[in-house]
Structures are given as structure tokens and as C-alpha cells.
Amino acid sequence: MMAIFIACVSSLVLLLLVSRYVFQLLGNARGPPGPLPLPIIGNLLDVACTSRLLHRSLARLAKRHGPLMTLRLGTAVVIVVSSPDAAREVLQTHNLTLAGRVPPDAWQGAGHAANSVFVLPPNHNKWRSLRRVGTENLLSARRLDLLRPVHLLQDAVVSHVSSELAASSVVQVVHVASRAAVDVLWHAMFSCQVDASAYRELHDLARHVGAIGLKPNVSDFFPVLAAADLQGVRRNFARKLGGLYQLIDVQIQRRRRDRRQLAASAPAGGACRNGDLLDAMLDMAEQDEDINNDTVKAFLTDLLLAAIETVPNGVEWAMAELLQNPETMRKLKEELRSVDSVVRETLRLHTLVPFVPNKAAASVQVHGYTIPKGSTVIMNLWGVHHDAKVWPEPDKFIPDRFLGDKEVHFLGVDLEFIPFSGGRRICLGLPLASRMLHVILAILLHRFEWALPMLTEQNGVDMSENIGVTLSMANPLKTIPKPI
């Protein structure tokens, strides 16, 4: 009897999947072109066989099918955008409709998606409150000036390079940049320093969370199976994320206790604040019913995940390119003002968040094609940055391309260069990330001479990519610094 029951259920699920596939195929006749999908699995083989890296796979498929392309990944309808013109339609013309998010199923673990500023819909009060508190209390120009990141980063970078040199003859640039970035952000959030053991635990948990969160998952391709969590991805994500939550919750509970004690001892109306981001979050939680302890933990976790991955990987890619272009490095050391062109070219060539998935809240017309309601709209930012029609020799590191008369901005206005995306979903941390990237790279070049180990010099730098929360070097860059 059990075998018959299982066979019936399996047949029913198969029938539902085939029916949904047929209806999607017939109902999306005016959608953008794309490779012919197979029954059940859709275009999963097209994507997987082209490259193990999704951004490269999508870019290669777009060369055959166009900069606005339809894929079916399992039962999910996916529209891929790979050109500045198409990006303008998504990030400007129809941004109100196409700014939703489809979080990976893993992010449902520990209820994170319900509180994450990365995936909450932009029309949600909680999303607006979190964006506002982050901007006003951490990421505005005034708050960044009060934070004095240049002073904090200079001490942190030099200290961490020295510590790594004391333990080894080579230094991993990404470790130095990560420690420095977390030092600054931790101080901004909690008004204290993160010790070495807490940083190691934080770093390990964050890397695991990033890797698990973007792992190919049958639940994302076949949502009807998501409740079963067949690969255990959601459970693993929740377990690692729980470790991050615990680290942050220690700071939250300590601050709540300090606030109660200060309130009890302070005169009526006296201030009981450190003036950091955590205080602002706790103040907001007392006034906004949408913000609770889980929301505070999720928001601070999102910021730390971004800090541990984004800025360090950007610095590492820049140093890898410079060490292979000694003339560019020499000119940069002589005139640090040109660090901006190096940062921009690094973000173009090695786009740290190579693709961004949005969701269509309603059907819209783009370039004569229908983007259907409920579809996932993937902005392939890496593909936009490697469009040969816009960027001559797109695979080469040429910082001088940003030194011409035309000034290209980060802010999502110039759609050929959108490393922090654009529209309503433009990266919340852009002001801090941009400042830290410039400062850390300038300090590394101003305070140290850099060389590659002999074996790397002979064999070349391994520029293989790995994708987690951001695009990183598959094998960390090892360097030999010499203090100046």
C-alpha cells in the first residue's frame, strides 16, 4: 500500500510540473527569446553546461539569444538583462514594478528573509524603516565624517599587515582588508572593538552562510518541493546563521542591560545613548511595531555579511591586477589621486555582486517583449560591464578608461557602470563601501612595497573566480609586503 501511495504522489507531482511547464511555454509566447527549454528541468542544463559560474554562463547565453533573454530554470521563469539599454528599462523606467525580490529558499531559514533588508519588498514599511535608519545613522556623509573611517582604517590596516607578517612570510590581502573593514563596521555598530577570536568565528560563519545561501538548490527551481528541503540547504543555512545571530545578540543584550542601568541612574530626561547604530536600532524598536529583536539581529547580520565579503574582495582583486601591471602600480603610488580609476576598473572587471535577482510585481513591456508577472528578473551586472559595445577590450584591466572627459558615476545613473546596482534597490552600503575600498587600497600602496612569492611570479596569479555572497578569488592572493 505504501508503495502505491508513493507512486501516486510522485505521479501527481510530475503531472503538476509538466502542466505548469506547458502553460508557461504557451502563455509566454511574446516573452524575450531564449534557448528551448526541456520538459521539467527547463534550461538548467543550458546554464550548467555553459559555465559553473552563473554570471559567465548567462553572459555567454546572452551572446546567442540577446541582451533580454528568457530562461526556465525548473518551473521558474527567469528574464536575464545583460545590456545598459535593457538595464535602463529595469532600473529606471519600470523600476517600481521590477524591484521586488525572490530570496533563495535557504534564506527562509531562521526566518531571515522576513527581516532582511536585502529581500524585503521596497513597499514594505519594515524595508523603508531599515533603509532610513541605516542611512541616517551609519551611511550618510555626516555620519561617515563622524566615524572617521580614514583614521580607523589606517591603524587597522597597518596593524593587521604587521600581525600577518609576524606569523608568516606572506600576507593574504583579503584577510587584512576583511579585518580592517569589520573593525570599522563593528565600531560603528557597537562602539567597541571586535577581538581576534570573535572575528575568526564571525568570519568563518559568514563565509559558510554566503556559500550555503547561494548553493544550487532544488527548492529554488521547483518551489512545490521547497517544504521538504530535500538537500537540507535551508536547515544548514539556519544553523550557521544562528551562530551569527548569537554573536550579535550578545551585543544587543549587553546594550539593553546598560541602557536600563543608565536609565535608572541618570537624572530625569538624561541621555542614555552611545550614539551608534545599535542605539538607533533599539530606539526605533521602541517606537515602531514592525521592528523587533529579530529584525535588529537580521539587519546587523546583513551589514556584517556585506562588510566581510564586499570590500575585502574588491581590495584583493585590485591588488591582484596591480601586481600583474607593475607600471600601473608605479604610477598609482606616485599619484594616489588616481586610485579612483583603479577602484572603478576593478569593480567593472570583477563586479563584486555579479547578478541581482528581482521580481516582477506585474507584467510590463520592455523592448517589445513581455516580462510576465511573477517572473524573476536577473540583472547580470557582470554582463553589462563586459559588453564589448560599451567597453572596448572588456576583459582587460585598463584603469585609464575612467580618466577621460566623461565622468562615470557609481550611483546607477550611468547604466553602463552599475557595480552597486541602481534604482530603489541600489546598494544601501554604497557610501561606506566606496570610501573603504579607496582608503584601504591607498593605505596598502602608500605604506608598503608589494611583491609576489617566487612561485606565483613564475606561474602567474591564479585569477579563478568563486561566487559566494560576492565574487571572490578562488585561491586567495598571497603577497610579500615590505614597510616603506
N, C-alpha and C positions, 0 to 999 in steps of 0.2 A: 504493500500500500504506500509506504513512504517513497519508494522509487517512482511509483506512478504519479504521486503528488509533486515530486521534484521535477519530473519530466513535464508535467502540465504547466507548472510555474515557469520553467525555462522556456517552454514554447510560447507562453503568453508574453513574457518579456521580449523574446525575439520578434514576435509579431508586432508588438508596440514599437520597437526600434525600427523595423522595416517600414511600418506605416508612417512613422514620423519622417523617416528619410525620404519616402516617396512624396509626401505632402510638401516637404521643404523644397524638394527638387522641382516640383511643379509650380509651387507658389512663389518661387523667387526667379521667374523667367527673365525679369528685367534687371536683375542684380548685376553687379560687375562681373566681368569674365573671370575664369579661373580653371584650374585643372579639373577634369571629370572625376567626381567622387565615386568611390566604390560603395556598394551597399554596406551598411552597418558602420564600417570604420571611416568612411568618407575619404579625406585626403591625408590621413595620418601617415601613410607610407610615403606620400609625396614629400611631406615635411621631414620625416625621419631619415629618408634616404638621401636627401639633398645635403644635409649637414646636421651634426649633433647640436649645433648652436642655432637656436631658433631665429635670431636676428639675421644671420647669414643665410639660413635656409629660406626665409621669407623674401630676402632681397634677391636671391637667385631665381626664385619662382616669379617674382615681380618683373624680372627682365623678360620673361617669356609671356606673361599674361597682363602686364601693365601695372601702373602705379596705384590703381584702385582695383583690388582683386578679391574674389570670393573663395573661401575655403570652407570645407565642412570637416571639422575635427570631431569624429564621433557624431553625436547629434547636434553639436554646437555649430551655428552659422557664424563664421568669422569673416569680417571685412578688413583687409590689410591695406593700410595707407603708406605709401613709400615715396612721395614726391612733395615738394614745397607747395605746389598748386593744390593738390588734394588735401594737404595738411591745413591749408588756409580755410578750406570748407569745414573741416572738423573742429579746428581750434578757434575759429572766428565766426564764420557765417552761421554755422549750426551748432555752436558750442553749447548752448543752453540745452539742446536736445541730446547731444552726444557726450555729455560729461559725467554720465553715471559710471559705476564701477562694477565689475564682476570679480569678486575676490576668489582666489583659488580655494577649493573646498577645505584645504588644510587650515586656512585662516579662520574657519569656523571653530577650530579647536580652542578650548578655554573661553569661548565667546568673544574672541579678539575682534572679529570682523564687525561686531555690533558696536564697538567703541573705537575703532581705528580711523584716524583722520585720513589714512591712505585709501580707505574703501567706502567710507560713509558717503551717501549721495549728497551732492552740493546743496540740495534744497532742504536738507535736514538741519534742524536747529542746533543739534549737537556738533555737526560739522562746522557750522558757522561760528559757534562759540569757541571751538578749539582753534580754528584758524585765527580768530581775533586775539585770544589770549596768547597764542604763540607769537604773533606779530607784535603785539603791544609790549610784551614782557621779555622777549628774547631777541626778536629778529628785526626790529625797527632800527634805523640808523642811530637814533638816540640811545637805545639800549645797548647796541653794539659798541658805541663810543664809551659808555659807562663800564662795559665789560672789559675794555682794554685788551682785546684778543692779541694784538701785536706783542704787547709786553708778556702776557701769559705764554704765548706760543714760543717766543724766543727762549725763555727759560726752559720750557718743556722740551723743545726740540734738541737743544744743546745737551741737556741733562740726559735725555734718552739715548742719543747717539753715543755719549760717553759711557753710559751703562752697558750698552750692547758691545762696545769695543772692549770694555773690561772683561766681558765674558767670552768673547770670540774675536777672531781676527777679521771677520767680515760682519757687515751690518745689513739686515733686511730693512730696506727703506720703508716698506709698508708697516712694519712693526713700530718704527719710530713715529711715523705720521699718525698711526692709529692711537698710540699712547697720548700724543700731543693733542689730537682732536678730542679724545674722550676727557682728558684733563680739563680742557676749556669748557666743554659742554657740561660736565659733572659739576664744575664750579658754578656755572650759570644756573643750573637747575637746583643745586642743593647747598651752595655756599660752603663747600668743603672739598677736600682732595680725595681722590679715589686711590686707595693703596694698591700695591703691586698684586697681591693675592686676589683682591676683589676684581681688579682689571682683568687678570688672566681668566677668572671664572666668567666674567662678563663677556670677554672676547670669544671664548670657546662656545658659550651658549648662543651668542649672537650669530656666529658663523654656522652653527648647526641649524638654528631657526631659519636662516636665509636659504641654506641648501635644501632643507625639508620643504619649506614653503613653496619653492618653485620646481619641486621634483615632478616629472610627468606622472599624472595621477588619473586612473581610470574614472574616478568620481567626477573629474572636470569634463571629460569627454562624453560621459554617459551619466548625467545627473540623476537619472532614475535609480542608479545603483549607489548613489552617494551615501545614503543612510547606512549601508553596510560597511563603508570604509574598508573595502576589500584589501587594500595594500597597507592599511594601518597608518597612512600618512597623517591623517588628522590627529590620531592619538599620539604619534611621535611628536608632532608639532606642539600639541598641548603640553606634553611632558617637558620639552625643552623651554617652551615659553614660560611655563610655570616657574622654572628656575630663575629666569629674568625677572618675573613678577616678584619673586621673593626678595631679590636684591633691592628692588625699588621700594617694595613695601616696608623694608627695614627703615629706609629714609622717611617714608611717609608717616609711619607710626611714631618715629622719634620726633619728627616735627610737630605732630599733633600733641604729643606729650609736652613738648617745650612751649607750645602756644597756650596750652591750658595752664601751665605753671606761670608763664609770664602774665597771662590774663588775670590770674588770681593775685599776683603780687604787684601788678602795675596799678598806678592811680587810675581813677575813672577816666576813660577816653584815651588812656596812654597807648602808644603804638606797641604792637607785639609782632613785628614783622622783620624778616631778614631782607625782604625786598627782592627775592629771587623768583624763579619761575614756579617752584613748588608752592611758595606762599600765595602767589597769584592764582594757582590752580585750586588750592584749598579755599581761598576766599570765594572763588567762583562756585565751588561745590556747595558752599553755604547759601548761595543766592539763586542758583539755577538747578531746578529739579531734574534736568536732563544729565547733569554731571554728578557722578557718584565715584566711589573709591576705585571701581573697576575702570571707569573712564580715565581717571587720573593716571593709573598704572599703565593703561594701554597707550596713552598719549606720550608719556615719558619713554616708554619702551620703543615706540615708533621713532622718536628722535634719536635714541641711542643706536638703534639698528642702522639708521641712516648715517650717523656720525662714524660708526666703526667701519662701515664699508665705503661710503662715497668719497670722502676727502682722501683717506689713505690710498685708495686705489687710483685716484686721479694723480696724486703725487708720484706714485710708483710708475705709472705709465709715462708721465712726463720725464722722470729721471731715466727710464729705460731708453726713451727716444734720444734724450740729450747725450747719454753715454755712447750712443751709436752715431751721434752727429757732433763730434768734438768742436767743429768750427762754430756751430750754433751755440754750444755751451760757452765757448770762449767769448763770443760777442755778448751773450746774456750776462755773464759775470762782469763784463766791462760796463754794461748799461742795464741795470736791473729794471729800469722802467719798461723794457721790452718783455718782461716776464708775462705781461698780459697776453701778448700774441702767442706765447708758448702754451699758456693755460688754455686759451681758446682752441688752438690747433689740437691740443691733446684731447679736449672734450669733443671735438669734431671727429677725430680719427678713432678714438677709443671711447665712444659715447657710454658713460657710466651706467645709465639706465637705458639700455638699447631699444626697448619697446615698452609701450604703455597701453594696457587694455582698458578701454572704456565700454560703455553700454548704451545702446540706442533706446531712449525712452519712447520714441515714436518713429515712424517711417519718415525718411527725408530723401530728397533728390540731390545727388551730388554728381556733377558732370554727366547728367543724363541718365544715371543709374539710380536704382532704389536701394537705399540702405534700410533693411527691414527692422521693424520694431523688435526689440529683444535681442538683436544680434550683438555680438562682441565686435567692437571696432578697435583693432590694434594699430596704434601709431608706431610704425617702425622708424624710430628716430635715427637709428644707425643707418638705415637705408636712405633716409633723407640726406644725411651727412655724407653719404658715399655716392650721391647722384652725380655722375660724370658731366651732365649737362650744366650743373651749377658749380661743381668743384673740379677743376682740371686736375688730373692725376690724383684722384681721391684717396688712393691707398698709400700715398707718400706723406711724410711728415714735413710740412712746409709752413712754418710759423709766419714767414713773410707775407703769406696770402692775407693776413689780417692787418698788415701795415699800410694798405693802400688808402686811397681817398675815402672809400666808403666805410663807415663805421658800422659794424655788425653787433647788435646788442644781444644780451642773454635773455631779455625779458619776453620772448615769444612774439615780438613784433616782426622781426625778420624771419620768415618761416623757413628759410634755407638753413638756419642755425638755431636749433631749439634743444640744447642739451638738458635743459631743465623743464622740458615740455612747454606748454603755454595755455592760454585761456583760463577758465576757472580752476583748472587742476594744475596750474603752474606750481612748481616745487615750493612748498612752504619754507624750506630751509635755504633757499637760494642766496639770500644776503649773507648769511653766516658761512655757508659752504664756499661761496665765491671768495670771500675775504680770507678764509683759512687756506684755501688752495694757493692763492697768491702769496700769502705770508709764509707758509711753511716752505714752499719751493724757494722763495727768496732767501730765507734763513739758511737752508741747506747749501745753497750756492755761495752765499756770502761768507759763511763761517767755516766751510770745509772745501778741500780739493777732493775730487772723486775719481776713482778708477775701478775697473772691473778685475775680478780674480783672473789669474793667468789662463785657466782652463776656459772660462767664459770668453775671454778675449780671443782665444784661438778658435772656439767653436761658434761664437756668436751668441747673442742674447736670445733666449727662448721666448718668443712673443706669443706663444699659445694662449688662448683665452679660456676662461672659465666663467660660468654665469651662476651667481647666487642672488643676493639682494641687488648687487650691482655687477658690472663686468670687471673681472679681475684677471691678473696674470695667473695662468695655471700653475706656474712654478715661480715662487717669489723671487724678486730681483735681489741678488746678493752683491754687495758693493764694498769697496775699501775706502773709507773716508780718512782724510788727513786734516787735522785742525789747521787753520790758517793763523 
